[in-house]
Amino acid sequence: MPKKAEEDDDDVSSVEIDDEEEEEQEEDEQAANDLGNSDIVTKYRCAGDIANAALLDVIAKVVPGAKAVDICASGDGFIEEATAKVYNKKGGKKIDKGSAFPVCISVNNTVGHYSPLTSEDQVVLAEGDLVKIDLGVHVDGYIAVLAHTVLCTKPGEEPEMTDAMKRKADVVTAAWTAAECAQRMFKEGATNQDITEMVSKVAAEYKCSPMEGVLSHQMKKHVIDANKVMLNKTSPEHTVKDAKVELSDVFGFDFVMSTGEGKPKASQLRTTVFKRDLEEKYSLKMKASRTFFSEVNQRFPTLPFTLRAGDERNWRMGVVECVKHGLFIEYPVLIEKPDEFVAQVKFTGLLLPSGNVARITSGPPLTLKSEVEVQDAGLVELLAQSTDKKKKKKEKKKKAAEDTAAPAAVAD
């Protein structure tokens, strides 16, 4: 009996230790994602600034005759160079920084994830192509994602507004409008279902379809796809748990619209973008696979990357066994039906403890705008809301000054 009692005591103490460790981990995670910490917000903003600058640099290279792979490689190089210049204080703690999502250039009916190998690129931009640019940056694991859609034209040229061009304008404006509405809806208590319903209403205004399978993800330190998820479009195949927005939430809002039915399918193009699945374990047999796995774990332990980031031939071979046994998650190149057009707008939003929204990534103003005017009363009211914090602050200060001055006038 005493022996049994001793065993029970050991069991209790081990459970208590496990509980303590779990509580410490939860506390550490909470502290690492607390937007009340100004250092964390500064890192998010730094990543956002680099993402915004990278987008502008990439847009400048979207011209007729440019190769998609060259633009992707140039954008990735810009991000690598820009992140190398920040947080380099002598004697300071060395922090990880760089790409959080490789630059992808997806044209016309290609939905996304086209970041080809140098030896396999098939895409040369032509005048009038609708080009989606998707990228991500992180500083110390704090992620800023961004996507924008532009028309490929010669510098200074205005496109002729043919019927096809008008539909391109519709789909681009639809994606942009959904993002603008989401920014205004990003408040404590808002639900993922509210956002999805809004996207459906916006799409209807422009006679477009939201793309199925597209998700807006909550993000945390080193995590680009955390638990809370918002659907671009509901369908029998795509459902998510109900979720509410809370203070200190960070979201990568992703809106993809199509002039077609919005039902993507996998293309025949090689998948080059992957992300480590930390839940899966497997003892790799091939030397090339082990080398690839080791290199990726060192450079991209948690965030998406492209095979172009390493030795293309060796990484192309090494990834096969890893994917076969579930060690990596694939981001396949998806396409819509031919002759349809797809547009994407993605931004990163921080809901600060004050309740204010910090939109840290944003593309330039649209150069291709739809002739359609939004008619839905709820959407019109939503879009009329100001997102200019400086203007709001000035109005509050002016009102406070007036309130303070009024009693003094009466006293005189």
C-alpha positions in Angstrom: 0.0 0.0 0.0 2.7 2.6 0.8 4.3 1.8 -2.5 1.0 2.4 -4.3 0.6 5.7 -2.4 4.1 6.8 -3.5 3.2 6.0 -7.1 0.1 8.1 -6.8 2.1 11.0 -5.3 4.5 10.8 -8.3 1.6 10.8 -10.7 0.0 13.9 -9.1 3.3 15.8 -9.0 4.0 15.1 -12.7 0.5 16.3 -13.6 1.0 19.5 -11.6 4.3 20.1 -13.5 2.7 19.5 -16.8 -0.1 22.0 -15.9 2.5 24.5 -14.9 4.5 24.1 -18.1 1.2 24.5 -20.1 0.3 27.6 -18.2 3.8 29.1 -18.8 3.5 28.3 -22.5 0.1 30.0 -22.7 1.5 33.0 -20.9 4.5 33.2 -23.2 2.3 33.0 -26.3 0.0 35.7 -24.9 2.9 38.0 -24.2 4.4 37.4 -27.6 1.2 38.5 -29.3 0.1 41.3 -27.0 -0.4 44.4 -29.1 -0.3 46.5 -25.9 3.5 46.0 -26.2 4.8 48.9 -28.4 7.9 46.9 -29.4 5.6 44.3 -31.0 3.5 46.8 -32.9 6.7 48.5 -34.1 8.0 45.3 -35.6 4.6 44.7 -37.3 4.8 48.2 -38.7 8.4 47.7 -39.9 7.4 44.5 -41.7 4.4 46.3 -43.2 6.6 49.2 -44.4 8.9 46.8 -46.2 6.0 44.9 -47.7 4.5 48.1 -49.1 7.8 49.2 -50.5 8.4 45.8 -52.1 5.0 45.9 -53.7 5.7 49.3 -55.3 9.0 47.9 -56.6 7.4 44.9 -58.1 4.6 46.9 -59.7 7.2 49.0 -61.5 8.4 45.8 -63.2 5.0 44.7 -64.4 5.4 45.7 -68.1 4.8 44.0 -71.4 7.6 41.5 -72.1 8.6 40.9 -68.5 9.0 37.3 -67.3 7.0 36.3 -64.2 10.0 34.5 -62.6 12.2 37.5 -63.0 9.7 39.7 -61.2 9.3 37.1 -58.4 13.0 36.8 -57.9 13.5 40.6 -58.0 10.7 41.0 -55.3 12.2 38.3 -53.1 15.6 39.9 -53.4 14.2 43.3 -52.5 12.6 41.9 -49.3 15.8 40.1 -48.3 17.9 43.2 -48.8 15.4 45.5 -47.0 15.0 43.2 -44.0 18.7 42.8 -43.7 19.0 46.6 -43.0 16.7 46.7 -39.9 17.2 45.6 -36.3 21.0 45.4 -36.6 21.9 47.2 -33.4 25.4 46.3 -32.2 25.3 44.2 -29.1 21.5 43.7 -29.6 19.7 40.4 -29.8 19.9 38.9 -33.2 16.4 38.4 -34.6 15.1 36.4 -37.6 13.6 38.4 -40.5 12.9 38.1 -44.1 10.2 36.7 -46.4 7.0 35.4 -44.8 5.4 34.5 -48.2 7.4 34.3 -51.5 6.5 36.8 -54.2 3.9 35.3 -56.5 2.8 36.7 -59.9 -0.5 35.2 -61.0 -1.9 36.4 -64.4 -5.5 36.6 -65.6 -7.4 33.4 -64.8 -4.6 32.1 -62.5 -5.9 32.4 -59.0 -2.6 32.4 -57.1 0.6 30.8 -55.9 2.5 31.1 -59.2 6.1 31.5 -58.1 7.9 29.4 -60.7 11.4 27.9 -60.9 13.8 29.8 -63.1 14.1 26.8 -65.4 10.4 26.3 -65.8 8.7 29.7 -66.1 6.1 29.8 -68.9 4.7 33.3 -68.3 5.7 36.4 -70.2 3.5 39.4 -69.5 1.5 40.9 -72.3 -0.2 44.3 -72.6 -3.7 44.1 -70.9 -2.9 41.2 -68.6 -4.4 41.4 -65.2 -1.6 40.7 -62.7 -2.0 39.6 -59.1 1.0 40.3 -56.8 1.1 38.4 -53.5 3.9 38.6 -50.9 4.7 38.6 -47.2 7.4 40.0 -44.8 8.3 39.2 -41.2 10.4 40.9 -38.6 11.1 38.7 -35.6 8.2 36.5 -36.6 5.7 39.4 -36.8 4.1 39.0 -40.2 2.8 41.5 -42.8 1.1 40.1 -45.9 0.0 42.0 -48.9 -1.6 41.4 -52.3 -2.7 43.8 -55.1 -3.9 43.5 -58.7 -2.7 45.7 -61.5 -3.1 46.0 -65.2 0.0 45.3 -67.3 0.5 48.4 -69.6 3.3 50.4 -71.0 4.2 53.3 -68.7 1.9 56.3 -69.2 -0.6 54.5 -71.4 -4.3 54.4 -70.7 -6.2 51.2 -71.5 -9.0 51.2 -74.1 -12.2 50.4 -72.2 -13.4 47.4 -74.2 -16.1 45.0 -72.8 -13.3 42.7 -71.6 -11.5 45.7 -70.0 -14.7 46.7 -68.2 -15.0 43.3 -66.7 -11.4 43.5 -65.5 -12.2 46.8 -63.9 -15.3 45.3 -62.2 -13.4 42.3 -60.7 -10.5 44.5 -59.5 -12.9 47.0 -57.9 -14.9 44.2 -56.3 -11.8 42.8 -54.5 -10.7 46.3 -53.5 -14.2 47.2 -52.2 -14.4 44.0 -50.1 -11.0 45.0 -48.5 -12.2 48.5 -47.8 -15.4 47.2 -46.1 -13.4 44.6 -44.1 -11.2 47.3 -42.7 -14.2 49.2 -41.4 -15.8 46.0 -40.0 -12.6 45.0 -38.2 -13.9 45.7 -34.7 -14.2 43.8 -31.4 -17.2 41.5 -31.6 -17.4 41.3 -35.4 -17.8 37.7 -36.6 -16.2 35.8 -39.5 -19.7 35.1 -40.8 -20.3 38.9 -41.0 -17.2 39.3 -43.2 -18.2 36.5 -45.5 -21.7 37.8 -45.9 -20.3 41.3 -46.8 -18.0 39.7 -49.5 -21.0 38.1 -51.1 -22.9 41.4 -51.2 -19.9 43.2 -52.7 -19.5 40.5 -55.4 -23.2 40.8 -56.3 -22.8 44.5 -56.9 -20.2 44.0 -59.5 -21.7 40.8 -61.0 -18.7 38.8 -59.9 -18.2 35.7 -57.7 -16.1 35.3 -54.6 -13.5 32.6 -55.1 -14.1 29.4 -53.1 -11.4 28.1 -50.8 -9.8 31.5 -50.1 -9.3 32.2 -46.4 -8.5 35.2 -44.3 -6.3 34.0 -41.4 -5.6 35.3 -38.0 -1.9 35.6 -37.6 0.4 35.3 -34.6 4.2 35.4 -34.1 5.7 33.0 -36.6 2.2 31.7 -37.5 0.7 32.9 -40.8 -2.5 30.8 -40.4 -3.7 30.7 -36.8 -7.0 29.4 -35.5 -9.5 32.1 -36.4 -10.5 31.9 -40.1 -12.8 34.0 -42.4 -14.1 32.4 -45.6 -14.1 34.4 -48.8 -17.2 32.3 -49.8 -19.2 29.6 -48.1 -19.9 26.3 -49.9 -20.6 22.7 -48.9 -16.9 21.9 -49.3 -15.7 24.9 -47.3 -16.9 25.6 -43.8 -15.2 27.1 -40.7 -16.0 27.4 -37.0 -17.7 30.6 -35.9 -15.2 33.1 -34.6 -15.3 36.6 -33.2 -12.8 39.4 -33.5 -11.0 40.3 -30.2 -8.7 43.1 -29.2 -5.1 42.4 -30.1 -6.1 40.2 -33.0 -4.0 40.4 -36.2 -5.5 39.3 -39.5 -4.3 38.8 -43.0 -7.5 39.8 -44.9 -7.6 38.1 -48.3 -10.2 38.8 -50.9 -10.3 37.1 -54.3 -13.0 37.8 -56.9 -13.7 36.2 -60.3 -15.7 37.1 -63.3 -16.5 33.4 -63.5 -18.2 31.0 -61.1 -15.4 31.3 -58.5 -14.6 27.5 -58.5 -10.8 27.1 -58.7 -9.1 23.9 -59.7 -5.4 22.8 -59.6 -3.4 23.5 -62.7 -0.8 21.3 -64.3 1.9 23.7 -63.2 4.5 22.6 -60.6 3.8 23.5 -57.0 6.7 25.5 -55.7 5.4 27.1 -52.6 5.3 25.0 -49.4 5.1 25.3 -45.6 6.4 23.0 -42.9 3.7 21.0 -41.1 5.0 21.0 -37.5 2.5 18.4 -36.4 3.9 15.7 -38.7 7.0 13.6 -38.0 8.7 11.1 -40.3 12.2 9.6 -40.7 13.3 10.4 -44.2 15.1 7.7 -46.2 16.7 9.7 -49.1 19.8 11.8 -48.6 18.4 14.5 -50.9 15.3 14.7 -48.8 17.2 14.9 -45.5 19.4 17.7 -46.9 16.4 19.6 -48.2 14.5 19.2 -44.9 17.5 20.4 -42.9 18.1 23.5 -45.0 14.4 24.5 -45.0 14.2 24.0 -41.2 17.1 26.3 -40.7 15.9 29.0 -43.1 12.1 28.7 -43.1 11.1 26.7 -40.0 7.5 27.9 -39.8 6.7 30.2 -42.8 6.0 29.5 -46.5 8.9 29.5 -49.0 9.5 28.7 -52.6 11.8 26.0 -54.1 13.5 28.8 -55.9 15.0 30.0 -52.6 17.5 27.1 -52.6 19.3 24.9 -55.1 16.4 24.3 -57.5 17.4 20.9 -58.7 18.2 19.5 -55.3 15.2 21.1 -53.6 12.9 19.9 -56.4 14.0 16.3 -55.7 14.2 16.6 -51.9 10.6 17.9 -51.5 9.0 14.9 -53.1 9.5 12.4 -50.2 8.8 15.1 -47.6 5.4 16.0 -49.2 4.5 12.3 -49.7 4.8 11.8 -45.9 3.0 15.0 -44.9 5.9 17.0 -43.7 5.0 20.0 -45.8 1.8 21.7 -46.8 1.4 22.5 -50.5 0.2 25.8 -52.0 -0.8 24.5 -55.5 -1.1 26.8 -58.5 -4.9 27.3 -58.9 -6.8 28.4 -62.0 -10.3 29.6 -63.0 -11.9 28.8 -66.3 -10.1 30.2 -69.4 -11.2 33.6 -70.5 -12.2 34.6 -67.0 -10.4 37.1 -64.9 -9.4 36.9 -61.2 -8.4 39.8 -58.9 -7.0 39.8 -55.4 -6.5 42.3 -52.6 -4.9 41.3 -49.3 -3.9 43.5 -46.4 -2.8 43.1 -42.8 -4.8 44.7 -40.0 -4.0 45.0 -36.3 -6.9 45.6 -33.8 -5.1 47.5 -31.1 -6.1 47.3 -27.4 -7.6 50.9 -27.8 -10.0 49.5 -30.4 -8.3 51.4 -33.2 -7.4 49.6 -36.4 -3.9 49.8 -37.8 -3.8 48.8 -41.4 -0.1 48.2 -41.9 -0.2 47.1 -45.6 -1.9 48.6 -48.5 -1.5 48.8 -52.3 -1.6 52.1 -54.3 -4.9 53.6 -55.5 -6.6 51.7 -58.2 -5.8 52.8 -61.8 -8.5 50.5 -63.2 -11.9 51.4 -61.7 -15.3 50.0 -62.4 -18.1 52.2 -63.8 -20.5 50.3 -61.4 -21.7 52.3 -58.3 -22.5 50.4 -55.1 -26.2 50.5 -54.5 -26.6 48.3 -51.4 -27.5 50.7 -48.5 -25.5 48.8 -45.9 -22.4 48.8 -48.0 -22.8 52.5 -48.9 -23.1 53.3 -45.2 -20.0 51.2 -44.4 -17.8 52.7 -47.1 -18.8 56.2 -46.0 -17.1 55.6 -42.6 -13.7 57.4 -42.4 -10.5 55.4 -41.7 -8.5 58.6 -41.3 -7.3 58.5 -37.7 -5.5 61.9 -38.0 -8.7 63.6 -39.0 -10.6 62.0 -36.2 -8.0 63.1 -33.7 -8.1 66.7 -34.9 -11.9 66.7 -34.7 -11.7 65.5 -31.1 -9.0 68.0 -30.1 -11.0 70.8 -31.7 -14.2 69.8 -29.9 -12.3 69.5 -26.6 -10.8 73.0 -27.1 -14.3 74.4 -27.8 -15.7 72.7 -24.7 -12.9 74.1 -22.6 -13.2 77.6 -24.0 -17.0 77.9 -23.6 -17.2 78.2 -19.8 -14.4 80.8 -19.8 -16.5 83.0 -22.1 -19.5 82.7 -19.8 -17.5 83.6 -16.8 -16.4 86.8 -18.5 
